[in-house]
Every structure is written in C-alpha cells, then in structure tokens.
C-alpha cells in the first residue's frame, strides 16, 4: 500500500493470520483493500484510505501461477505481472472496456473456471434472459464480511445475488455444469420463440377471420371451381374470336385499353396485398405491446397496493418513530421525500404508451389506405367490365351477333381472373399463418429435445447430490464441536444449500447470543473443510472472516464459545497443514486460543494507513 509519502507492506506468511486492534484502526479496511485490489467496484473504503492511499499492490497465487496486481485508487484498471517470469500480463479492466481483458474473467480463467458463463435469470421455467457470473460471485464464498456475517449467507437475502449464490454452489459441488446451463438457456430461447410465434399466428388468424377470408379447405374448392370455369370460358371465347377475328381487329385501341386496365388491376391488387401484410404485422405488434402494457399495469397495481404501509417504529432497532421530527411530506423511516402517486409511472410505461399510440396510428393509416385500395380495385374492375362491354358491343354492331357471346365471355373471364387473384392472395395469407404455426411447433419440438438432453445430463450429475448430505455431516460436526448450549442439530438444506440449525432456517435464528454469526462462520468452515477433503471439489482454499465474534457476549459461557471457534480453526490448520489460507479480523484473540497463528496488530499510534495520525479512541477514520 502506498501514500504520497510512505508505503506499508503487510505479509500473510502464516496459514492463519489474525488482524487485531481496537475499533477504527483499519482491520476491516485492510480486508476491503484486498477486495479492491482484486478489481471490486463496491469495496467499502473508509475516509483515511480514500484520502491518503494512492495505490494497492497484491501478491497472490491463482492455480499454479503467482501474480502481482497493482491498482491505482482512482483507476478502473489493474496492472498485472507474472511473478515467476516478470512478464507483464495486464492491464485488466475492472469495468467493461473494448479491447481490454476484464479482471473478473481473467481471475476465473486463472482458477480453471469458465470466464464467460451466463445463467438463466429464472431457475424455474427459464427463458432466454440471462445474467453473467463473475469472480466476485465466487468471492462471496471466500470473504465473510462484517456486515454480512450475522445477516446473510453468501448474499442469500438479495434475490439477484441469491440466484448467483446457488449457481456457484451447484457448479462447485458438481450439481450443475456449464454444458447443462447452456442447455437450459437454449431451451429458454426455444420456449420464448415458440411463445412469440404463437402470438403472431393468433394475430394472423384473427385478421383472416375478421376479413372473412374463406377457410383453407373451402379456398381450395373455390380456386378449383374458378380455374375450371376460366378454362371453359377461355376456350369458348377463343372459338368465337377465331370466327370473328377480322372484325375484332378493328377494335384494337379498345382492346389495348382493356389490357391496360388489366395490368392496372394486377398492380392495384399487388399494392393491396402489400398493405394488407403491413396491417397484419401492425396488429401482431399491437398484440405484443398490449401484453407488455398489461404486465406493467399489474406491476403498478402491486406497487400501489404496497405503498400504504406506515412504520411507527424502526424495523431494525425497534425505536419509536412517531415523535421523530421530519419535514412534512417526508418518510419517517428514511427521511426522504414521499413519492407522489404519479412517480411510479416509469419511463418504460410512457415509452410503451407512446409506442402503442404510434403503432395504432400507423395501423389506422394502413387500414384506411387498405380500404381505399379496395375501392380502387373495385373501380378498376368496374371500368374494365364497362370497357369490355363497350368493346364487345362495338364488335357486335360491326360484325355479327356472335360478338354478344364474346362480350359475355370476356366479362366472365375478367371476373374469374380477378377472383383467382384474390383467392391466391388469400391462400398466401393462410399459408403464412400455417407456416407460423408450424414454426412454433418446431420450436416446441426443439425445446423438448433440449430438455431431453438436459435430463440425461442431470441424471449423470444426480449422484453428486450425495455431496450435500456429506457436507451436512461436516457442518453438523463443526457446530457440535463448538459445544453451543442451544445446539441440537445442524444440516444443509438440499434445495437452498443454506444452513438449518435446530430445524430453523438462518433467517429464523436469533441474532442474540451470536447464533447467526456462529452458524454463518460454521457454514463457511464446513465448505472449506469439505473442499479440502475432496480433491474433485474446486472450492477456494482461501477464507477471509471479519469479526467472527460479532454479537458474542462477555459472559464466561460466551468466552468459552469464542475460544472453541478459534480452537476449531487451529485444529483445521493442523489437519490440513499448508493446504489453505485464512485471514481473520478481530479486536483481539481469546487468551484460551492455541497460539498457532500469525498476527498483524494495529494501534492508534500505528494504524493501517502509514503516516496518517489517528485521532484516537472513539473516532473511526480507516
């Protein structure tokens, strides 16, 4: 550690090192600086560290290699050097940076773990939404902080962190694998795709029903009838035209107009079909947007239902709040201004509402345009019929009564051709619906195939479930060895992987008597010991504990419990000599504890940060 004028080197040369000293001299800050040096963005750096320390340097062993990590206090990069070769490996980025390796990924890779592993955001019924696992999701099993030791087990109280806690546990204990996680994500993507295609198919079908399009079977019959009628009318017309070809030649300009109108009709029908397709897409999008709007509205209802809670006492210390002087319109608990009723309206709801309005406006425009195009089609068809009639009438007047038949046949042919074009367009829309349904079915089949592969892999990993029972035995043995007066039984829950003592979950345990502190510490020691006992378990061989005697009382019985904790740690050191490292921060070490550890001792005259005078007892600066 360096300041502008001095530097300090703290060595952890013993298997168990205990950092001791009075309150505020820097014990916890030293542990947080280790976390900062590894690339953490949320290390709790106290004022004396933030104001005076300029850089931190760590020398660590990861796997088979030794590294030197150097991080400036105001930088989001870490300079990395291979201690064995002197090779400069870094810099590594603490945040996401283009063209620069990320520290978290590099640390995971150095430990032999997947550096880019992502897990489904939902454990049950996973979708395509995922979250990434980082080095610090693993580090929570390594570092038992002062604020968490009696409140949370590896972040289990935070829903987001709890998802990652379970994922790391399952990977370490072989209950899950990167391949199995990838399959779960793949299955979620197929499930999402199937659901989206089903929504689209329903939107297409609703449009076809509202447009009164014939059903596919009926459509096929109508098309066959129209084609046969067209062939018959064309054959008859050709026969009549052969007989009266000379007379009809004189009506060339009228026939050209007929040809122009037919070409115009074909073009209008093409434009009409394109507009109809746009209407279909807009309706499908509107259906999806409505679903999202309903989801946000349900979230708003839930928020309003919970917004009426009033606290009369602090949920943490239970002190009365009713007489607390707080400005009007501010929360009694946190003293922040009360949110208004409209504050829940998120930008997402506004964006979604605006998008719905815009989509509806575009849909209305397309539907209006579609109706106009239908009118144009009808107009051209009518004009085509009139011109055809005119053509045949003129021919009839000039040549023979045979042209009356030509007139009738020409009108019939024009009508049948138009009917066939509309039937073909309708068939294309039904074909689009059917292909969408089939695509949804294919996606469901793929999801099922992935699920089968998942089940096969889960069957292979099922035998590792017995590791939880074995871990429970280790945990129970540790808790029992501490000779706690309130202990009757202890185990690890097979579903949540959390400790259960005397039949009660961690959250149900009393804070008094340091029960949560001791149980949490025993849980971490159990994981460490089980990993040391089994080479196939890639559990970290480093454990950092801040305040292992937090909430432990001052009675002889309490002192005996504290002594037993340290006695067990020293026993673990003797049993697995040289196989792990442990760093503990405590005000002091119980006198009954075996003297088998290294010690770093801070005082008010010699605190953590060199060259920075400490104001004395009762004032925390580091």
HELIX and SHEET records of a PDB file:
HELIX    1   1 UNK A   27  UNK A   37  1                                  11    
HELIX    2   2 UNK A   47  UNK A   52  1                                   6    
HELIX    3   3 UNK A  103  UNK A  110  1                                   8    
HELIX    4   4 UNK A  135  UNK A  139  1                                   5    
HELIX    5   5 UNK A  159  UNK A  172  1                                  14    
HELIX    6   6 UNK A  178  UNK A  210  1                                  33    
HELIX    7   7 UNK A  216  UNK A  243  1                                  28    
HELIX    8   8 UNK A  245  UNK A  249  1                                   5    
HELIX    9   9 UNK A  252  UNK A  306  1                                  55    
HELIX   10  10 UNK A  341  UNK A  344  5                                   4    
HELIX   11  11 UNK A  347  UNK A  398  1                                  52    
HELIX   12  12 UNK A  402  UNK A  461  1                                  60    
HELIX   13  13 UNK A  462  UNK A  465  5                                   4    
HELIX   14  14 UNK A  466  UNK A  481  1                                  16    
HELIX   15  15 UNK A  506  UNK A  508  5                                   3    
HELIX   16  16 UNK A  512  UNK A  514  5                                   3    
HELIX   17  17 UNK A  515  UNK A  533  1                                  19    
HELIX   18  18 UNK A  556  UNK A  575  1                                  20    
SHEET    1   A 5 UNK A   2  UNK A   3  0                                        
SHEET    2   A 5 UNK A  53  UNK A  62 -1                                        
SHEET    3   A 5 UNK A  65  UNK A  72 -1                                        
SHEET    4   A 5 UNK A  77  UNK A  82 -1                                        
SHEET    5   A 5 UNK A  92  UNK A  93 -1                                        
SHEET    1   B 5 UNK A 143  UNK A 144  0                                        
SHEET    2   B 5 UNK A 542  UNK A 546  1                                        
SHEET    3   B 5 UNK A 581  UNK A 585  1                                        
SHEET    4   B 5 UNK A  16  UNK A  21  1                                        
SHEET    5   B 5 UNK A 598  UNK A 602  1                                        
SHEET    1   C 2 UNK A 118  UNK A 120  0                                        
SHEET    2   C 2 UNK A 130  UNK A 132 -1                                        
SHEET    1   D 3 UNK A 490  UNK A 492  0                                        
SHEET    2   D 3 UNK A 499  UNK A 501 -1                                        
SHEET    3   D 3 UNK A 504  UNK A 505 -1                                        
END                                                                             
